[in-house]
Amino acid sequence: MRLFAAVLPPPPAVDELGLAVERLTSLPGTDRLRWTGRDGWHFTLAFMGEVDDGLLPELHERLGRAARRTVPFALRIHRGGRFGHRALWAGAAGGLEELRLLAERADAAARRAGVTMEEHRRYQAHLTLARSRDDADMRPFVEALDAFEGTPWEVAELALVRSNLPVSGVEGEQPRYETVGSWPLGRGTG
C-alpha cells in the first residue's frame, strides 16, 4: 500500500483554511489549477511510497516509538507559498522545530523498518492546496495567502496515512486518504 506519515490538522483549522481557499478560487487563473480536497490537507512528514504488508508490524512499532519520543507542540497554518509554477501550498508556524524533528523521526522509523525511502531532503512544512499540469502563475494566489494566520492547535498525534490513487480515469478525481494508524505524542521515552 502507498503510505506516508503525517500531521493532520483538526477540523477547525481545516475550516479556517477552507474559507481562505474559497476566496482564492475566485481569482483569475484558478481554472488552470487542480485544487486538493479538504480531506487531503495534511502536513506530510515522511513519504514512503509503496510499502510491503510484511513491513507494517515493524513500521507501526517504530512510528509509535517516534511519537512517544516527541512531546506535543503548538502549530498553526500560516501564509502560503509555491513550488515553482506547479504547486501552491499553505505553510506552518509555531512548533516548526518540533515538526521537523517529528519528520526526521518518522523518516528514520520507516528506514529502520525496512521501507525503501527516497533520498533524504531538508524538511519544509507545507500543506498542498493546488497543482498545475503546466506552468501557472502562482504569485497572485501566494500573495492572497500572505495575510492568512490560522488559529494554533496542539499537535498531539502522528498519523500513518494510506493514499488510494484515482482509478476511474474521471477528470478531476482526487486521491482518497485513509488513516491506517495513529500514535499519541509524548507518552514516554520508548
Beta strands, then each sheet from edge to edge (+ up, - down):
strand 1: 2-7
strand 2: 33-35
strand 3: 43-50
strand 4: 73-83
strand 5: 87-94
strand 6: 127-132
strand 7: 153-155
strand 8: 157-164
strand 9: 176-184
sheet 1: 3+ 1- 8+ 9-
sheet 2: 2+ 6- 5+ 4- 7+
end
